[in-house]
Each structure stands twice: as structure tokens, then as C-alpha cells.
Amino acid sequence: QVQLVESGGGLVQAGGSLRLSCAASGSTRSINAINDMGWYRQAPGKQRELVARITNGGSTVYTDSVKGRFTISRDNAKNTVSLQMNSLKPEDTGVYYCLADGYRRDYWGQGTQVTVSS
């Protein structure tokens, strides 16, 4: 089992920045089995969508709407993944969830609210 705890959400004005962090904990075997980690978000009335993912080796993928504004990073020694969000827009508002792609299953954090006011 892997537990994911997110932090760093909040309320920010358009154009501002936030940094989300997610810490993974669990047995050594479960932690070592994690492949990709990432961030998804869910806006009110919409489905959960990919924001960014990062592999063990550091390869990244971003959804088009955040390219050039968001940066995902990972510290494998500390079992953490972060999302630096710059130039935030009202359409970035939603609950942001951390993901860990583990052995035979995905793990999700509890979510952290990000609200961008216009």
C-alpha cells in the first residue's frame, strides 16, 4: 500500500503562482514499485483530467493547456512529486490529485483545492 499526501493548494489571483507537493509513504516494496507519478485535476461538473506526469527517469508529459506554465518535478530519494504552477488562469481552478502508478494499481491522494480568481 502507498499513501499519498498533498499540500500547497489555495486561493490565488490570475497570473499568480502556486506550488503543489505530494509525499508518498508505505512499505519499501510498495514505494520501489512506483513507476510514474503525476497530477490530475477535476473542475466542478467535469471529469478528472491529466495535468502532468513524470516517469522514474524524469521524462514528462503535460496537457496542452498547461505547457509552458506548469513544471512537474520528482525527488525519488524523498518519494515526492511537485507541481510548480505559474501564470495561473481561472480555468486552472479545481481539485488537484496526486497519482502514483504502483504495482498492479494506481494510488490517489485525497486532493487539494486550487482556486484562481479573475
N, C-alpha and C positions, 0 to 999 in steps of 0.2 A: 504494500500500500504506500501511496505517496500523498502527502498533504501539501497543499499549495496555499500560501497566504499572501494576498496582495495588499499593497499600500500605495498611497500617493494620489488618489483621486481628489476631486474637489471642484470648486466653482472658480472659473476664470473668465475674463473678458476676451472677446475675439481678438486674435493677434497675440495672445499670451502663450505661456508655456506651462507644461506640467510634466513631471516625470513619474511614471509608474514603476513599481518594483514588485517582484514576486519571488518568494523564497520557497524552495522545495525541501521537504523533510520526509524521513521514512527510513526503512531499513537500507543498509548499504547495497544489498542486492537490487532492491527496487530503484534506488537512485541511479545505480550504474546502468540500469536497463533503459533509462530515459534516452530517447533519440531527439526528436525535435521538441522545441519549446516555442511558445508563441502567445500572441494576444488576439483575442476576438472581442467584438463588441456587439451590443444589441440595443438598438434605439427603440423607443416606445412604438409598439404596433408593427415592428419589423422583425425579421428573422436575424438570428445571430450570424455575423459575418466575420471573415478573416480580416485582421488588420495587418499583422506581420508574423512571420515565423522565422526561426533560426535553427539550423542544424547543429549537431555536436561540433562540427568542424568550422562553424561560423558562416556558412552560406545563408543568405537571407532572401526572403520574398516579401513583397509588400503589395497590398491592394493599391490600385492605381490612384485612388483619391488621396492617399497619404504620402505618396512618393515625393521625396524632396523636403518633406516637413517632419516626418517621424523617423526615428532611428531605433532599431532594436539591437540590444547587445546582451551578451551572456557571459557569466563567470562560472565556468564548470567547477572550479575549485570550491566555490561558495554555494553552488547549486542555486544560482539566482539568474533571473532574466529581467531586463529592464526595457522600458519603452520611453524614450525621450520624445515628447510631442511639442513641436514648435509651430508658430503661426496657426494656432488653433482657430477653427471655424465653428459656428453654431451647429453645423451638420455633423460635427465630431461628437456631439452630445450622445451619451448612452452609458450603459453599464459595461465596463471592460472586464473581461475574464482572462485569466491566465490559463494556459494549457500546457500539459506535459504529456508527450506521446510515449507511454511506457510499454512494458511487456504485455502484449495482447489487449491493451486497453488504454484509453485516454483518461487523464485526470484533469479536473477543473477546479479552479479556485472559486471562492464564494462571490466574487465580483466586487468591483469598486466603481462608484458613480463618478462620471466626468460630465460636468455641465459647463457649456460655453455660452456666455450671454453675448447678445449682439449690441 
